[in-house]
Amino acid sequence: MEVTSVREGGALICKLVGRLDASSSPMVDQAMQGQLTEDDKLLLCDMSELEYISSAGLRILLMRAKEMAARKGKLALFAPRPEVKQVFEIAGFTKIIPLFATKEEALKAC
């Protein structure tokens, strides 16, 4: 699992590459927390190269969504692969964490 971060358009954008599962979720959580500052109000996750997400991965994203909401901010995801998007839909997470087709759509909507 690889996590890279950039700041763009007032957002912290984390790109997730690989498999987000029980073995990689602690590292992803630490990487995201390590990049967020107190001033960050928008956290976007680029899911274009995320191959798989387990319930442990969903939990990490839910925790980040709650953290962002507590600071009056928002977490949004963009460009998920069909199989990853399906996991979010089945789990009902699309009602909690918005999914967008592109980074531009996510930035505009948030």
Secondary structure as GFF3:
##gff-version 3
##sequence-region A 1 110
A	DSSP	beta_strand	2	8	.	.	.	ID=ss1
A	DSSP	beta_strand	11	20	.	.	.	ID=ss2
A	DSSP	alpha_helix	25	35	.	.	.	ID=ss3
A	DSSP	beta_strand	42	53	.	.	.	ID=ss4
A	DSSP	alpha_helix	55	70	.	.	.	ID=ss5
A	DSSP	beta_strand	74	78	.	.	.	ID=ss6
A	DSSP	alpha_helix	82	91	.	.	.	ID=ss7
A	DSSP	three_ten_helix	93	95	.	.	.	ID=ss8
A	DSSP	beta_strand	99	100	.	.	.	ID=ss9
A	DSSP	alpha_helix	103	109	.	.	.	ID=ss10
###
